[in-house]
């Protein structure tokens, strides 16, 4: 769910991020969901994790 993705990005550790990345590489539609979640945080300059994942999702969607 979008809430689960947001939770992994905001509160997850390295292992959680690695699992999200693996899942996104297997199912590219997850990158759309990651980008959607992260766009809600773009106005917050302190949401660095969300900014990172937004850039990751956008970069990997364009190469898919």
VEXDRENNU-186316 format. One record per residue: chain; y negated, x negated, z negated of N, C-alpha, C, O, CB in turn. Coordinates in Angstrom, 1 decimal, always signed. Each point is the difference from the previous one (the first is absolute). Glycine has a CB too. Layout:
<atoms>
@chain=A&n.py=Y&n.px=X&n.pz=Z&ca.py=Y&ca.px=X&ca.pz=Z&c.py=Y&c.px=X&c.pz=Z&o.py=Y&o.px=X&o.pz=Z&cb.py=Y&cb.px=X&cb.pz=Z
...
</atoms>
This chain:
<atoms>
@chain=A&n.py=+1.2&n.px=-0.8&n.pz=+0.0&ca.py=-1.2&ca.px=+0.8&ca.pz=+0.0&c.py=-1.2&c.px=-0.9&c.pz=+0.0&o.py=+0.0&o.px=-1.2&o.pz=-0.3&cb.py=+1.2&cb.px=+3.1&cb.pz=-0.9
@chain=A&n.py=-2.4&n.px=-1.3&n.pz=+1.5&ca.py=-1.2&ca.px=-0.7&ca.pz=+0.0&c.py=-0.3&c.px=-0.5&c.pz=-1.4&o.py=-0.6&o.px=-1.1&o.pz=-0.2&cb.py=-0.3&cb.px=+2.4&cb.pz=+2.1
@chain=A&n.py=+1.2&n.px=-0.5&n.pz=-2.9&ca.py=-0.3&ca.px=-0.4&ca.pz=-1.4&c.py=+0.9&c.px=-1.2&c.pz=-0.4&o.py=-0.5&o.px=-0.9&o.pz=-0.7&cb.py=-0.1&cb.px=+3.3&cb.pz=+0.1
@chain=A&n.py=+1.8&n.px=-2.4&n.pz=+1.1&ca.py=+0.9&ca.px=-1.1&ca.pz=-0.4&c.py=-0.5&c.px=-1.3&c.pz=+0.7&o.py=+0.0&o.px=-1.1&o.pz=-0.6&cb.py=+1.9&cb.px=+2.7&cb.pz=+0.4
@chain=A&n.py=-2.4&n.px=-1.5&n.pz=+1.4&ca.py=-0.6&ca.px=-1.2&ca.pz=+0.7&c.py=-1.2&c.px=-0.5&c.pz=-0.7&o.py=-0.1&o.px=-1.2&o.pz=-0.2&cb.py=+1.0&cb.px=+2.1&cb.pz=+2.4
@chain=A&n.py=-1.8&n.px=+0.0&n.pz=-2.6&ca.py=-1.2&ca.px=-0.3&ca.pz=-0.7&c.py=+0.4&c.px=-0.7&c.pz=-1.3&o.py=-0.6&o.px=-1.0&o.pz=-0.4&cb.py=-0.6&cb.px=+2.9&cb.pz=+1.4
@chain=A&n.py=+2.2&n.px=-1.4&n.pz=-1.7&ca.py=+0.4&ca.px=-0.6&ca.pz=-1.3&c.py=+0.6&c.px=-1.4&c.pz=+0.2&o.py=-0.3&o.px=-0.9&o.pz=-0.8&cb.py=+0.8&cb.px=+3.2&cb.pz=+0.0
@chain=A&n.py=+0.3&n.px=-2.5&n.pz=+1.8&ca.py=+0.5&ca.px=-1.4&ca.pz=+0.3&c.py=-1.1&c.px=-0.9&c.pz=+0.3&o.py=+0.0&o.px=-1.2&o.pz=-0.5&cb.py=+2.1&cb.px=+2.2&cb.pz=+1.4
@chain=A&n.py=-3.1&n.px=-0.6&n.pz=-0.1&ca.py=-1.1&ca.px=-0.9&ca.pz=+0.4&c.py=-0.8&c.px=-0.3&c.pz=-1.3&o.py=-0.4&o.px=-1.2&o.pz=-0.2&cb.py=+0.4&cb.px=+2.1&cb.pz=+2.6
@chain=A&n.py=-0.4&n.px=+0.1&n.pz=-3.1&ca.py=-0.9&ca.px=-0.2&ca.pz=-1.1&c.py=+0.6&c.px=-0.7&c.pz=-1.3&o.py=-0.6&o.px=-0.8&o.pz=-0.6&cb.py=-0.5&cb.px=+2.9&cb.pz=+1.4
@chain=A&n.py=+2.4&n.px=-1.7&n.pz=-1.0&ca.py=+0.6&ca.px=-0.5&ca.pz=-1.3&c.py=+1.2&c.px=-0.9&c.pz=+0.2&o.py=+0.6&o.px=-0.5&o.pz=-1.0&cb.py=-1.4&cb.px=+2.6&cb.pz=+0.0
@chain=A&n.py=+1.3&n.px=-2.2&n.pz=+2.2&ca.py=+1.2&ca.px=-0.7&ca.pz=+0.3&c.py=-0.1&c.px=-1.5&c.pz=-0.1&o.py=-1.1&o.px=-0.5&o.pz=+0.1&cb.py=+1.8&cb.px=+2.4&cb.pz=+1.3
@chain=A&n.py=+0.4&n.px=-2.5&n.pz=-1.6&ca.py=+0.1&ca.px=-1.5&ca.pz=+0.0&c.py=+0.4&c.px=-0.5&c.pz=+1.3&o.py=+0.2&o.px=+0.7&o.pz=+1.0&cb.py=+0.2&cb.px=-0.7&cb.pz=-3.4
@chain=A&n.py=-0.1&n.px=-1.3&n.pz=+2.5&ca.py=+0.4&ca.px=-0.7&ca.pz=+1.2&c.py=+1.2&c.px=+0.6&c.pz=+0.6&o.py=+0.1&o.px=+0.3&o.pz=+1.2&cb.py=-1.1&cb.px=-2.4&cb.pz=-2.1
@chain=A&n.py=+2.0&n.px=+2.4&n.pz=+0.1&ca.py=+1.3&ca.px=+0.6&ca.pz=+0.4&c.py=-0.2&c.px=+1.4&c.pz=+0.6&o.py=+0.6&o.px=+0.3&o.pz=+1.1&cb.py=+0.6&cb.px=-1.6&cb.pz=-2.8
@chain=A&n.py=-2.1&n.px=+2.1&n.pz=+1.1&ca.py=-0.3&ca.px=+1.3&ca.pz=+0.6&c.py=-0.7&c.px=-0.1&c.pz=+1.3&o.py=+0.3&o.px=+0.8&o.pz=+0.9&cb.py=-0.5&cb.px=+0.1&cb.pz=-3.2
@chain=A&n.py=-0.7&n.px=-1.8&n.pz=+2.4&ca.py=-0.7&ca.px=-0.2&ca.pz=+1.3&c.py=+1.0&c.px=-0.5&c.pz=+1.1&o.py=-0.1&o.px=+0.5&o.pz=+1.1&cb.py=-2.0&cb.px=-1.1&cb.pz=-2.3
@chain=A&n.py=+3.0&n.px=-0.3&n.pz=+0.8&ca.py=+1.0&ca.px=-0.4&ca.pz=+1.0&c.py=+0.9&c.px=+1.1&c.pz=+0.5&o.py=+0.3&o.px=+0.1&o.pz=+1.1&cb.py=-0.3&cb.px=-2.4&cb.pz=-2.2
@chain=A&n.py=+0.3&n.px=+3.2&n.pz=+0.1&ca.py=+0.8&ca.px=+1.2&ca.pz=+0.4&c.py=-0.8&c.px=+0.9&c.pz=+0.9&o.py=+0.6&o.px=+0.5&o.pz=+1.0&cb.py=+0.7&cb.px=-0.7&cb.pz=-3.2
@chain=A&n.py=-2.5&n.px=+0.4&n.pz=+1.9&ca.py=-0.9&ca.px=+0.9&ca.pz=+0.9&c.py=-0.1&c.px=-0.7&c.pz=+1.4&o.py=+0.1&o.px=+0.7&o.pz=+1.0&cb.py=-1.4&cb.px=+0.2&cb.pz=-3.0
@chain=A&n.py=+1.2&n.px=-2.2&n.pz=+2.1&ca.py=-0.1&ca.px=-0.6&ca.pz=+1.2&c.py=+1.3&c.px=+0.1&c.pz=+0.8&o.py=-0.1&o.px=+0.3&o.pz=+1.2&cb.py=-1.5&cb.px=-1.9&cb.pz=-2.2
@chain=A&n.py=+2.7&n.px=+1.4&n.pz=+0.4&ca.py=+1.3&ca.px=+0.2&ca.pz=+0.7&c.py=+0.2&c.px=+1.4&c.pz=+0.5&o.py=+0.4&o.px=+0.2&o.pz=+1.1&cb.py=+0.5&cb.px=-2.0&cb.pz=-2.6
@chain=A&n.py=-1.3&n.px=+2.8&n.pz=+0.7&ca.py=+0.1&ca.px=+1.4&ca.pz=+0.4&c.py=-0.9&c.px=+0.2&c.pz=+1.2&o.py=+0.4&o.px=+0.8&o.pz=+0.9&cb.py=+0.2&cb.px=-0.1&cb.pz=-3.3
@chain=A&n.py=-1.8&n.px=-1.2&n.pz=+2.4&ca.py=-1.0&ca.px=+0.2&ca.pz=+1.1&c.py=+0.5&c.px=-0.7&c.pz=+1.3&o.py=-0.2&o.px=+0.6&o.pz=+1.0&cb.py=-1.6&cb.px=-0.4&cb.pz=-2.7
@chain=A&n.py=+2.5&n.px=-1.3&n.pz=+1.5&ca.py=+0.5&ca.px=-0.7&ca.pz=+1.2&c.py=+1.2&c.px=+0.8&c.pz=+0.6&o.py=+0.2&o.px=+0.0&o.pz=+1.3&cb.py=-1.0&cb.px=-2.2&cb.pz=-2.2
@chain=A&n.py=+1.5&n.px=+2.9&n.pz=+0.1&ca.py=+1.1&ca.px=+0.8&ca.pz=+0.5&c.py=-0.4&c.px=+1.3&c.pz=+0.6&o.py=+0.6&o.px=+0.6&o.pz=+0.9&cb.py=+0.8&cb.px=-1.7&cb.pz=-2.6
@chain=A&n.py=-2.5&n.px=+1.7&n.pz=+1.1&ca.py=-0.5&ca.px=+1.3&ca.pz=+0.4&c.py=-1.5&c.px=-0.1&c.pz=+0.2&o.py=-0.8&o.px=+0.1&o.pz=-1.0&cb.py=+2.6&cb.px=+1.1&cb.pz=-0.2
@chain=A&n.py=-2.2&n.px=-1.5&n.pz=+2.4&ca.py=-1.5&ca.px=-0.3&ca.pz=+0.3&c.py=-0.9&c.px=+1.2&c.pz=-0.3&o.py=-1.2&o.px=-0.2&o.pz=-0.2&cb.py=+2.0&cb.px=-1.3&cb.pz=+1.9
@chain=A&n.py=-0.2&n.px=+2.7&n.pz=-1.9&ca.py=-0.9&ca.px=+1.2&ca.pz=-0.3&c.py=-0.5&c.px=-0.2&c.pz=-1.4&o.py=-1.0&o.px=+0.7&o.pz=-0.4&cb.py=+2.3&cb.px=+0.8&cb.pz=+1.9
@chain=A&n.py=-0.7&n.px=-2.3&n.pz=-2.3&ca.py=-0.4&ca.px=-0.2&ca.pz=-1.4&c.py=-1.4&c.px=-0.7&c.pz=+0.0&o.py=-0.8&o.px=+0.1&o.pz=-0.9&cb.py=+3.2&cb.px=-0.3&cb.pz=+0.1
@chain=A&n.py=-2.6&n.px=-0.6&n.pz=+1.9&ca.py=-1.3&ca.px=-0.7&ca.pz=+0.1&c.py=-1.2&c.px=+0.9&c.pz=+0.1&o.py=-1.1&o.px=-0.2&o.pz=-0.5&cb.py=+2.3&cb.px=-1.7&cb.pz=+1.6
@chain=A&n.py=-0.9&n.px=+3.1&n.pz=-0.4&ca.py=-1.1&ca.px=+1.0&ca.pz=+0.1&c.py=-0.3&c.px=+0.6&c.pz=-1.4&o.py=-1.1&o.px=+0.2&o.pz=-0.3&cb.py=+1.9&cb.px=+0.3&cb.pz=+2.6
@chain=A&n.py=+0.3&n.px=-0.3&n.pz=-3.1&ca.py=-0.2&ca.px=+0.5&ca.pz=-1.3&c.py=-0.7&c.px=-1.0&c.pz=-0.9&o.py=-0.9&o.px=+0.4&o.pz=-0.8&cb.py=+2.9&cb.px=+1.0&cb.pz=+1.0
@chain=A&n.py=-1.7&n.px=-2.7&n.pz=-0.1&ca.py=-0.6&ca.px=-1.0&ca.pz=-0.8&c.py=-1.5&c.px=-0.1&c.pz=+0.4&o.py=-0.9&o.px=+0.0&o.pz=-0.9&cb.py=+3.0&cb.px=-1.3&cb.pz=+0.8
@chain=A&n.py=-2.4&n.px=+1.4&n.pz=+1.3&ca.py=-1.4&ca.px=-0.1&ca.pz=+0.5&c.py=-0.8&c.px=+1.3&c.pz=-0.5&o.py=-1.1&o.px=-0.1&o.pz=-0.5&cb.py=+1.8&cb.px=-1.2&cb.pz=+2.5
@chain=A&n.py=+0.0&n.px=+2.4&n.pz=-2.0&ca.py=-0.7&ca.px=+1.3&ca.pz=-0.5&c.py=-0.3&c.px=-0.1&c.pz=-1.5&o.py=-1.1&o.px=+0.3&o.pz=-0.4&cb.py=+2.3&cb.px=+1.0&cb.pz=+2.2
@chain=A&n.py=-0.3&n.px=-1.8&n.pz=-2.5&ca.py=-0.2&ca.px=-0.2&ca.pz=-1.5&c.py=-1.1&c.px=-1.0&c.pz=-0.2&o.py=-0.9&o.px=+0.2&o.pz=-0.9&cb.py=+3.3&cb.px=+0.3&cb.pz=+0.4
@chain=A&n.py=-2.4&n.px=-1.6&n.pz=+1.2&ca.py=-1.0&ca.px=-1.1&ca.pz=-0.3&c.py=-1.4&c.px=+0.4&c.pz=+0.5&o.py=-1.0&o.px=-0.4&o.pz=-0.6&cb.py=+2.8&cb.px=-1.2&cb.pz=+0.8
@chain=A&n.py=-1.9&n.px=+2.4&n.pz=+0.9&ca.py=-1.3&ca.px=+0.4&ca.pz=+0.4&c.py=-0.8&c.px=+0.8&c.pz=-1.1&o.py=-1.2&o.px=+0.0&o.pz=+0.0&cb.py=+2.1&cb.px=+0.1&cb.pz=+2.4
@chain=A&n.py=-0.2&n.px=+0.6&n.pz=-3.2&ca.py=-0.7&ca.px=+0.7&ca.pz=-1.1&c.py=-0.6&c.px=-0.9&c.pz=-1.0&o.py=-0.8&o.px=+0.4&o.pz=-0.8&cb.py=+2.5&cb.px=+1.4&cb.pz=+1.1
@chain=A&n.py=-1.4&n.px=-3.1&n.pz=-0.3&ca.py=-0.6&ca.px=-1.0&ca.pz=-0.9&c.py=-0.9&c.px=-1.0&c.pz=+0.6&o.py=-0.5&o.px=-0.9&o.pz=-0.6&cb.py=+2.6&cb.px=+1.2&cb.pz=-0.7
@chain=A&n.py=-2.5&n.px=-0.1&n.pz=+2.6&ca.py=-0.8&ca.px=-1.0&ca.pz=+0.7&c.py=-1.4&c.px=-0.1&c.pz=-0.6&o.py=-0.6&o.px=-1.1&o.pz=+0.1&cb.py=+1.9&cb.px=+1.6&cb.pz=+1.9
@chain=A&n.py=-1.8&n.px=+0.5&n.pz=-2.6&ca.py=-1.4&ca.px=-0.1&ca.pz=-0.6&c.py=+0.0&c.px=-0.8&c.pz=-1.3&o.py=-1.1&o.px=-0.4&o.pz=-0.4&cb.py=+0.6&cb.px=+2.6&cb.pz=+1.5
@chain=A&n.py=+1.6&n.px=-2.4&n.pz=-1.7&ca.py=+0.1&ca.px=-0.7&ca.pz=-1.2&c.py=+0.2&c.px=-1.5&c.pz=+0.2&o.py=+1.1&o.px=-0.4&o.pz=+0.5&cb.py=-0.1&cb.px=+2.4&cb.pz=-1.6
@chain=A&n.py=-2.0&n.px=-2.9&n.pz=+0.9&ca.py=+0.2&ca.px=-1.4&ca.pz=+0.3&c.py=+1.0&c.px=-0.7&c.pz=-0.9&o.py=+0.4&o.px=-1.1&o.pz=+0.3&cb.py=-2.7&cb.px=+1.1&cb.pz=+0.6
@chain=A&n.py=+2.6&n.px=+0.7&n.pz=-2.0&ca.py=+1.0&ca.px=-0.6&ca.pz=-1.0&c.py=+1.4&c.px=+0.4&c.pz=+0.3&o.py=+0.9&o.px=-0.5&o.pz=-0.7&cb.py=-2.7&cb.px=+0.5&cb.pz=-1.0
@chain=A&n.py=+2.0&n.px=+0.8&n.pz=+2.7&ca.py=+1.4&ca.px=+0.4&ca.pz=+0.3&c.py=+0.6&c.px=-1.0&c.pz=+1.0&o.py=+0.4&o.px=+0.4&o.pz=+1.2&cb.py=-1.0&cb.px=+2.1&cb.pz=-1.6
@chain=A&n.py=+0.7&n.px=-3.7&n.pz=+0.0&ca.py=+0.4&ca.px=-1.1&ca.pz=+0.9&c.py=+1.4&c.px=+0.2&c.pz=+0.5&o.py=+0.3&o.px=-0.4&o.pz=+1.2&cb.py=-1.9&cb.px=-1.1&cb.pz=-2.4
@chain=A&n.py=+2.5&n.px=+2.0&n.pz=+0.4&ca.py=+1.3&ca.px=+0.3&ca.pz=+0.4&c.py=+0.1&c.px=+1.0&c.pz=+1.2&o.py=+0.7&o.px=-0.2&o.pz=+1.0&cb.py=+0.1&cb.px=-0.3&cb.pz=-3.3
@chain=A&n.py=-1.6&n.px=+1.5&n.pz=+2.2&ca.py=+0.0&ca.px=+1.0&ca.pz=+1.0&c.py=-0.7&c.px=-0.6&c.pz=+1.3&o.py=+0.5&o.px=+0.4&o.pz=+1.1&cb.py=-0.6&cb.px=+1.4&cb.pz=-2.8
@chain=A&n.py=-0.9&n.px=-2.6&n.pz=+1.6&ca.py=-0.6&ca.px=-0.6&ca.pz=+1.1&c.py=+1.0&c.px=-0.9&c.pz=+0.7&o.py=+0.1&o.px=+0.0&o.pz=+1.3&cb.py=-2.4&cb.px=+0.1&cb.pz=-2.4
@chain=A&n.py=+3.1&n.px=-0.9&n.pz=+0.3&ca.py=+1.0&ca.px=-0.9&ca.pz=+0.6&c.py=+1.0&c.px=+0.9&c.pz=+0.8&o.py=+0.3&o.px=-0.4&o.pz=+1.2&cb.py=-0.6&cb.px=-1.3&cb.pz=-3.1
@chain=A&n.py=+0.8&n.px=+2.7&n.pz=+1.3&ca.py=+1.1&ca.px=+0.8&ca.pz=+0.6&c.py=-0.6&c.px=+0.8&c.pz=+1.2&o.py=+0.8&o.px=+0.2&o.pz=+1.0&cb.py=+0.4&cb.px=+0.0&cb.pz=-3.1
@chain=A&n.py=-2.4&n.px=+0.2&n.pz=+2.1&ca.py=-0.6&ca.px=+0.6&ca.pz=+1.2&c.py=+0.0&c.px=-0.9&c.pz=+1.2&o.py=+0.3&o.px=+0.3&o.pz=+1.1&cb.py=-1.8&cb.px=+1.1&cb.pz=-2.6
@chain=A&n.py=+1.0&n.px=-2.7&n.pz=+1.2&ca.py=+0.0&ca.px=-1.0&ca.pz=+1.1&c.py=+1.4&c.px=-0.3&c.pz=+0.5&o.py=+0.2&o.px=-0.1&o.pz=+1.2&cb.py=-2.3&cb.px=-0.9&cb.pz=-2.2
@chain=A&n.py=+3.0&n.px=+0.9&n.pz=+0.0&ca.py=+1.4&ca.px=-0.2&ca.pz=+0.4&c.py=+0.6&c.px=+1.1&c.pz=+0.9&o.py=+0.6&o.px=-0.3&o.pz=+1.1&cb.py=-0.3&cb.px=-1.0&cb.pz=-3.3
@chain=A&n.py=-0.6&n.px=+2.5&n.pz=+1.8&ca.py=+0.5&ca.px=+1.2&ca.pz=+0.8&c.py=-0.6&c.px=+0.0&c.pz=+1.3&o.py=+0.7&o.px=+0.3&o.pz=+1.0&cb.py=-0.3&cb.px=+1.0&cb.pz=-3.1
@chain=A&n.py=-1.7&n.px=-1.5&n.pz=+2.2&ca.py=-0.7&ca.px=+0.1&ca.pz=+1.3&c.py=+0.5&c.px=-1.1&c.pz=+0.9&o.py=+0.2&o.px=+0.2&o.pz=+1.2&cb.py=-2.2&cb.px=+0.8&cb.pz=-2.3
@chain=A&n.py=+2.2&n.px=-2.2&n.pz=+0.6&ca.py=+0.5&ca.px=-1.1&ca.pz=+0.8&c.py=+1.4&c.px=+0.2&c.pz=+0.5&o.py=+0.3&o.px=-0.3&o.pz=+1.2&cb.py=-1.8&cb.px=-1.2&cb.pz=-2.5
@chain=A&n.py=+2.3&n.px=+2.0&n.pz=+0.5&ca.py=+1.4&ca.px=+0.2&ca.pz=+0.4&c.py=+0.3&c.px=+1.3&c.pz=+0.8&o.py=+1.0&o.px=+0.0&o.pz=+0.7&cb.py=-0.4&cb.px=-1.3&cb.pz=-2.7
@chain=A&n.py=-1.5&n.px=+2.2&n.pz=+1.9&ca.py=+0.1&ca.px=+1.2&ca.pz=+0.9&c.py=-0.4&c.px=-0.4&c.pz=+1.4&o.py=+0.6&o.px=+0.6&o.pz=+0.9&cb.py=-1.1&cb.px=+0.9&cb.pz=-2.8
@chain=A&n.py=-0.4&n.px=-2.4&n.pz=+2.0&ca.py=-0.5&ca.px=-0.3&ca.pz=+1.4&c.py=+1.0&c.px=-0.9&c.pz=+0.7&o.py=+0.0&o.px=-0.1&o.pz=+1.2&cb.py=-2.3&cb.px=+0.3&cb.pz=-2.0
@chain=A&n.py=+3.2&n.px=-0.9&n.pz=+0.0&ca.py=+1.0&ca.px=-0.9&ca.pz=+0.6&c.py=+1.4&c.px=+0.7&c.pz=+0.2&o.py=+0.9&o.px=-0.6&o.pz=+0.5&cb.py=-2.1&cb.px=-1.3&cb.pz=-1.5
@chain=A&n.py=+1.2&n.px=+3.1&n.pz=+0.5&ca.py=+1.3&ca.px=+0.7&ca.pz=+0.0&c.py=+0.3&c.px=+0.5&c.pz=+1.4&o.py=+1.1&o.px=+0.6&o.pz=+0.2&cb.py=-1.3&cb.px=+0.1&cb.pz=-2.6
</atoms>
